[in-house]
Amino acid sequence: MKKLGLNLHKPDKACQGYTLISPMEGSNTYLLDMEGRIVHRWQLPYRPGDHGYLLENGHLLIGGRTNKGPVSIGGKSGIILELDWDGERVWEYEDPTLHHDFSRMPNGNTMVTGWELVPPETVRRVEGGVPGTEPPEGMWSDYFREVDPQGATVWEWHAHEHLDPVADAICPLHRRDEWTHTNTCHVLPDGNILTSWRLLDQVAIVDKATGDFTWKWGRGELGHQHDPNLLDNGNILIFDNGWHTLTAPSPGSRVLEVNPKTNKIEWEYKTLPPWEFFSSFISGAQRLPNGNTLICEGMTGRVFEVTREGEMVWEYVNPFYGQDERFGNANRLFRAYRYDAGFPGFAGKSLDPAGNGWLSHLYRGSSAQ
């Protein structure tokens, strides 16, 4: 069995920095050094819903799970919080339909995603899914909404108005409670939105000015993927969960680098046997400055770093377990993020693990329970 905490660190090959995790069954976000020691902690007013990341000013932007929403589907949140370094709440936006992801924009606004019902006349035309499994209220889909610092809506986009009920059919093995299940809302430098529809096995870019798609890819290749994100070279990094997939051994996950101009896979990480690396849901990946890739195998709470050649050079298993109504005692992580020592948000901050007392030395390779 994998040990909890730090399992591997090759200093000469790993990209040095600090790793941010928000255990989904807990109420804390932790910043870890390369030895797995806690150098900072944010105590949260809610369970994460589902993750958080650092802003350039050192604040934590994180979703919170309010349990007030109309939808019981996984990924629900309900509130987005901005907490300063000391954990004080400096901004929030609450809506019971919020779920999964959000993105702070250069203009100070925030792009969020949420659920909404598909019009009944459209539901009848949507193909795929297990027949007769729509909930009494109907079928859910997703919206993107840009809100200003005061919480006012300044732009909105509705998936059901732009998707094709036939070409964008639901996975045949899934219920018809949702059409799309968006798990990514990433605003690109040009203002367009990179997204991922889990139930369509598809990633896409939405043109913010027109609402149309500038790129759609993945049907017949991906298996309920997560976390597409733009690389400096213009390619897209994707965590392909490998669930209900037609093209890869299952169970088994992959991380792919795709060229959106050619739709060609230019880099891939996977394992043999494939089940040595597998998370059927959640998860993500981040390309690091030295060319390595940080991978979050969310279902198992494992975060690891690999080189371009696939060598593992850092590995950490989330030791913070908690109770979940669906999964019992779990240590899930939606995503993880690595920040180098020169990250602007760290300026003037103490990153000494000794400041966290006994917490800083928890689970540095102790046996899993």
C-alpha positions as CSV (number, residue, x, y, z in Angstrom):
1,M,0.0,0.0,0.0
2,K,1.1,3.6,-0.6
3,K,2.3,5.4,2.4
4,L,0.7,8.6,3.5
5,G,2.5,11.9,3.1
6,L,5.8,12.2,1.3
7,N,7.0,9.0,-0.5
8,L,9.5,10.4,-3.0
9,H,11.6,13.5,-3.7
10,K,14.5,13.6,-6.2
11,P,15.8,17.2,-5.6
12,D,18.0,17.2,-8.7
13,K,15.0,16.4,-11.0
14,A,11.9,17.7,-9.2
15,C,10.7,21.3,-9.8
16,Q,11.2,23.0,-6.5
17,G,8.4,25.0,-4.9
18,Y,5.3,24.7,-2.7
19,T,2.3,22.5,-3.3
20,L,-1.3,23.6,-2.5
21,I,-3.9,21.0,-1.6
22,S,-7.5,21.3,-0.4
23,P,-8.7,17.9,0.9
24,M,-12.3,17.5,-0.1
25,E,-13.4,15.8,3.1
26,G,-11.7,18.4,5.3
27,S,-12.0,22.0,6.3
28,N,-8.4,23.2,5.6
29,T,-6.2,24.1,2.7
30,Y,-2.5,23.3,3.1
31,L,0.6,24.7,1.5
32,L,3.4,22.0,1.6
33,D,7.1,22.3,1.0
34,M,9.0,19.7,-1.1
35,E,9.5,17.5,2.0
36,G,5.8,17.3,2.6
37,R,5.8,19.7,5.6
38,I,3.0,22.2,6.1
39,V,4.3,25.7,5.8
40,H,0.9,27.4,5.8
41,R,-2.7,26.5,6.5
42,W,-6.1,28.2,5.8
43,Q,-8.9,27.1,8.0
44,L,-12.1,27.1,5.9
45,P,-15.7,27.9,6.9
46,Y,-16.9,25.1,4.6
47,R,-15.8,21.9,3.1
48,P,-14.1,22.6,-0.2
49,G,-16.4,22.6,-3.2
50,D,-14.2,21.5,-4.9
51,H,-10.8,23.2,-4.8
52,G,-8.9,26.5,-4.3
53,Y,-5.9,28.2,-5.8
54,L,-3.7,31.2,-5.0
55,L,-4.0,34.6,-6.5
56,E,-1.0,36.8,-7.3
57,N,-1.6,38.7,-4.0
58,G,-1.3,35.6,-1.9
59,H,-5.0,35.3,-1.3
60,L,-6.8,31.9,-1.6
61,L,-9.7,31.7,-4.0
62,I,-11.8,28.7,-3.1
63,G,-15.2,27.1,-3.5
64,G,-17.2,26.2,-0.4
65,R,-19.8,23.5,-0.1
66,T,-23.0,25.1,1.4
67,N,-25.3,22.2,0.8
68,K,-28.1,24.6,-0.2
69,G,-28.3,23.8,-3.9
70,P,-31.2,22.2,-5.8
71,V,-28.9,19.5,-7.3
72,S,-27.6,16.4,-5.5
73,I,-25.0,15.7,-8.3
74,G,-21.3,15.6,-7.3
75,G,-19.3,18.8,-7.6
76,K,-21.8,21.1,-5.9
77,S,-20.4,24.1,-4.1
78,G,-22.7,27.1,-3.5
79,I,-20.2,29.8,-2.6
80,I,-16.8,31.2,-3.8
81,L,-14.6,32.8,-1.2
82,E,-11.5,34.9,-1.3
83,L,-9.5,34.6,1.9
84,D,-6.4,36.6,2.7
85,W,-3.1,35.0,3.9
86,D,-4.5,35.1,7.5
87,G,-7.8,33.4,6.5
88,E,-9.9,36.5,6.7
89,R,-12.8,36.7,4.2
90,V,-12.3,39.6,1.8
91,W,-14.8,38.7,-0.9
92,E,-17.5,36.1,-1.6
93,Y,-20.1,35.2,-4.2
94,E,-23.0,32.9,-3.3
95,D,-25.5,31.1,-5.5
96,P,-26.9,27.7,-4.7
97,T,-26.5,26.5,-8.3
98,L,-22.7,27.0,-8.3
99,H,-20.5,23.9,-8.9
100,H,-17.0,22.7,-9.7
101,D,-14.9,25.6,-11.0
102,F,-14.3,29.3,-11.2
103,S,-11.7,31.7,-12.6
104,R,-10.5,35.1,-11.5
105,M,-10.1,37.4,-14.5
106,P,-7.5,40.2,-15.1
107,N,-10.2,42.8,-14.8
108,G,-11.0,41.7,-11.2
109,N,-14.2,40.0,-12.2
110,T,-14.8,36.3,-11.6
111,M,-16.1,33.7,-14.1
112,V,-18.2,31.0,-12.4
113,T,-20.1,27.9,-13.5
114,G,-23.5,26.7,-12.3
115,W,-26.4,24.4,-13.1
116,E,-29.7,25.3,-14.8
117,L,-32.5,23.3,-16.2
118,V,-32.6,22.5,-19.9
119,P,-35.9,23.6,-21.6
120,P,-38.3,20.6,-21.9
121,E,-38.5,20.9,-25.7
122,T,-34.7,20.6,-25.9
123,V,-34.6,17.7,-23.4
124,R,-36.7,15.6,-25.8
125,R,-34.2,16.1,-28.5
126,V,-31.0,15.3,-26.5
127,E,-29.7,11.9,-27.4
128,G,-27.8,9.4,-25.3
129,G,-27.9,8.4,-21.7
130,V,-29.9,5.7,-20.1
131,P,-33.5,6.1,-21.2
132,G,-36.1,7.2,-18.6
133,T,-33.6,8.4,-16.0
134,E,-34.3,12.1,-16.0
135,P,-35.2,13.4,-12.5
136,P,-38.7,14.8,-11.9
137,E,-37.6,18.4,-12.3
138,G,-36.0,17.6,-15.7
139,M,-32.4,17.6,-17.1
140,W,-29.7,19.9,-15.8
141,S,-27.0,21.7,-17.9
142,D,-24.5,24.4,-17.2
143,Y,-24.1,28.2,-17.5
144,F,-21.0,30.4,-17.3
145,R,-21.5,33.7,-15.6
146,E,-19.1,36.7,-15.2
147,V,-19.7,38.6,-12.0
148,D,-18.0,41.9,-10.9
149,P,-16.6,42.4,-7.4
150,Q,-20.0,43.6,-6.2
151,G,-21.6,40.3,-7.4
152,A,-23.5,41.8,-10.4
153,T,-23.8,39.7,-13.5
154,V,-22.0,41.3,-16.5
155,W,-22.1,38.4,-19.0
156,E,-23.7,35.0,-19.2
157,W,-23.6,31.9,-21.5
158,H,-25.9,28.9,-21.5
159,A,-24.7,25.6,-22.8
160,H,-28.1,24.3,-23.9
161,E,-28.3,27.2,-26.4
162,H,-25.1,26.2,-28.2
163,L,-24.7,22.5,-28.0
164,D,-26.1,20.1,-30.6
165,P,-28.6,17.6,-29.1
166,V,-27.5,14.9,-31.6
167,A,-23.8,15.5,-32.1
168,D,-23.3,16.3,-28.4
169,A,-25.0,13.2,-27.1
170,I,-24.7,12.1,-23.5
171,C,-22.5,9.1,-22.6
172,P,-24.7,6.1,-23.2
173,L,-23.8,4.6,-19.8
174,H,-24.8,7.6,-17.8
175,R,-28.1,8.8,-16.4
176,R,-30.0,11.5,-18.2
177,D,-30.0,13.8,-15.1
178,E,-27.4,16.0,-16.7
179,W,-26.5,16.9,-20.3
180,T,-23.0,18.1,-19.8
181,H,-21.4,18.1,-16.3
182,T,-19.0,20.9,-16.8
183,N,-15.9,20.5,-14.5
184,T,-13.7,23.3,-15.9
185,C,-14.2,27.1,-16.3
186,H,-10.8,28.5,-17.3
187,V,-10.6,32.0,-18.8
188,L,-7.8,32.2,-21.3
189,P,-5.6,35.3,-21.9
190,D,-7.7,36.3,-24.9
191,G,-10.8,36.2,-22.7
192,N,-12.3,33.1,-24.2
193,I,-13.3,30.2,-22.0
194,L,-11.7,26.7,-22.0
195,T,-14.0,24.1,-20.6
196,S,-14.6,20.3,-20.2
197,W,-17.9,18.4,-20.5
198,R,-17.4,15.2,-18.6
199,L,-20.5,13.4,-19.9
200,L,-19.7,14.4,-23.5
201,D,-16.1,13.2,-23.4
202,Q,-15.3,16.6,-24.9
203,V,-13.2,19.7,-24.2
204,A,-13.9,23.0,-25.9
205,I,-13.1,26.7,-26.2
206,V,-16.1,29.2,-26.1
207,D,-15.6,32.5,-28.0
208,K,-16.7,35.0,-25.3
209,A,-17.7,37.7,-27.9
210,T,-20.0,35.4,-30.0
211,G,-20.8,32.5,-27.7
212,D,-19.8,30.1,-30.5
213,F,-17.1,27.4,-30.3
214,T,-13.6,28.0,-31.7
215,W,-12.5,24.5,-30.8
216,K,-14.1,21.2,-29.8
217,W,-12.2,17.9,-29.3
218,G,-12.3,14.6,-27.6
219,R,-15.3,12.6,-28.8
220,G,-14.1,9.0,-29.4
221,E,-10.8,9.7,-27.6
222,L,-11.4,10.9,-24.1
223,G,-13.1,9.2,-21.2
224,H,-14.9,11.6,-18.8
225,Q,-11.8,14.0,-18.6
226,H,-11.0,16.9,-16.3
227,D,-9.0,20.0,-16.0
228,P,-7.9,21.1,-19.5
229,N,-5.5,24.0,-19.2
230,L,-3.5,26.1,-21.7
231,L,0.3,25.6,-21.9
232,D,2.8,28.3,-22.9
233,N,3.3,26.6,-26.3
234,G,-0.4,26.9,-27.1
235,N,-1.2,23.2,-26.5
236,I,-3.8,22.0,-24.0
237,L,-3.0,19.7,-21.1
238,I,-5.8,17.3,-20.1
239,F,-6.4,14.7,-17.4
240,D,-8.1,11.9,-19.2
241,N,-9.8,9.8,-16.5
242,G,-10.2,6.8,-18.8
243,W,-13.7,6.1,-17.6
244,H,-16.3,4.7,-20.1
245,T,-13.6,5.1,-22.8
246,L,-13.5,3.4,-26.1
247,T,-9.8,4.0,-27.0
248,A,-7.7,3.0,-23.9
249,P,-7.5,0.1,-21.5
250,S,-9.8,0.6,-18.6
251,P,-9.4,1.1,-15.7
252,G,-6.5,3.4,-16.4
253,S,-6.0,7.2,-16.7
254,R,-3.7,9.3,-18.9
255,V,-2.4,12.8,-19.0
256,L,-2.4,14.2,-22.6
257,E,-0.9,17.2,-24.3
258,V,-3.0,18.1,-27.4
259,N,-2.3,20.5,-30.1
260,P,-5.6,22.4,-30.8
261,K,-4.4,23.4,-34.3
262,T,-3.9,19.8,-35.4
263,N,-5.9,17.8,-32.8
264,K,-2.8,15.6,-32.4
265,I,-1.6,14.2,-29.1
266,E,2.0,15.5,-28.7
267,W,2.7,14.0,-25.3
268,E,1.2,11.4,-23.1
269,Y,1.7,10.0,-19.6
270,K,0.2,6.6,-18.7
271,T,1.4,3.4,-16.9
272,L,1.6,-0.3,-17.6
273,P,-0.3,-2.0,-16.2
274,P,-2.8,0.9,-16.7
275,W,-4.5,0.5,-13.3
276,E,-1.3,1.6,-11.5
277,F,-2.5,5.2,-12.4
278,F,-6.2,5.6,-12.3
279,S,-8.9,8.0,-11.0
280,S,-12.3,7.5,-12.5
281,F,-13.4,11.1,-11.5
282,I,-12.1,14.5,-10.3
283,S,-8.2,15.0,-10.8
284,G,-6.0,17.3,-12.8
285,A,-2.5,18.1,-14.1
286,Q,-0.2,21.1,-14.2
287,R,2.9,21.7,-16.5
288,L,5.8,23.0,-14.4
289,P,8.4,25.6,-15.4
290,N,11.1,22.9,-15.8
291,G,9.0,20.9,-18.2
292,N,7.8,18.3,-15.6
293,T,4.1,17.7,-15.0
294,L,2.4,17.7,-11.6
295,I,-0.5,15.2,-11.6
296,C,-3.3,14.9,-9.1
297,E,-4.8,11.4,-9.0
298,G,-7.8,12.8,-7.2
299,M,-9.7,9.6,-6.3
300,T,-6.7,8.3,-4.2
301,G,-5.5,11.6,-2.9
302,R,-2.1,11.1,-4.7
303,V,-0.1,14.0,-6.1
304,F,3.1,13.2,-8.1
305,E,5.5,14.8,-10.5
306,V,6.9,13.2,-13.6
307,T,9.6,14.2,-16.1
308,R,9.0,14.5,-19.9
309,E,10.3,10.9,-20.1
310,G,7.8,9.7,-17.5
311,E,10.1,9.3,-14.6
312,M,8.5,10.0,-11.2
313,V,10.5,12.5,-9.2
314,W,8.1,13.5,-6.4
315,E,5.1,11.8,-4.8
316,Y,2.8,12.7,-1.9
317,V,-0.4,11.0,-0.7
318,N,-2.9,13.2,1.1
319,P,-3.0,12.0,4.8
320,F,-6.1,14.0,5.7
321,Y,-9.1,11.7,5.7
322,G,-12.7,12.6,6.4
323,Q,-16.2,11.3,6.0
324,D,-18.2,11.7,2.9
325,E,-21.8,10.7,2.4
326,R,-21.1,8.9,-0.8
327,F,-17.6,7.5,-0.3
328,G,-17.2,7.0,3.4
329,N,-13.7,7.7,4.9
330,A,-11.9,9.3,2.0
331,N,-8.9,11.5,1.2
332,R,-9.9,12.9,-2.2
333,L,-8.3,15.9,-3.9
334,F,-9.9,17.7,-6.8
335,R,-6.7,19.4,-8.0
336,A,-3.3,20.3,-6.7
337,Y,-1.1,23.3,-7.6
338,R,2.7,23.9,-7.4
339,Y,4.1,27.4,-6.9
340,D,7.8,28.3,-7.1
341,A,9.6,30.2,-4.4
342,G,9.4,33.4,-6.5
343,F,5.6,33.4,-6.7
344,P,4.5,37.1,-6.0
345,G,2.0,36.0,-3.4
346,F,4.8,34.7,-1.2
347,A,6.6,38.1,-0.9
348,G,7.0,39.0,2.7
349,K,5.3,35.8,3.9
350,S,6.8,33.2,6.3
351,L,7.1,29.7,4.8
352,D,8.9,28.2,7.7
353,P,7.4,24.8,8.6
354,A,8.4,25.3,12.2
355,G,5.6,27.9,12.5
356,N,3.0,25.2,12.2
357,G,4.3,23.3,15.2
358,W,3.4,19.6,15.2
359,L,1.3,20.0,12.1
360,S,4.3,20.6,9.9
361,H,5.7,17.1,10.5
362,L,2.6,15.1,10.0
363,Y,2.7,12.1,7.7
364,R,6.1,12.4,6.2
365,G,6.0,8.8,4.9
366,S,4.0,7.1,7.7
367,S,2.1,3.9,6.9
368,A,-1.3,4.1,5.4
369,Q,-4.3,3.0,7.5
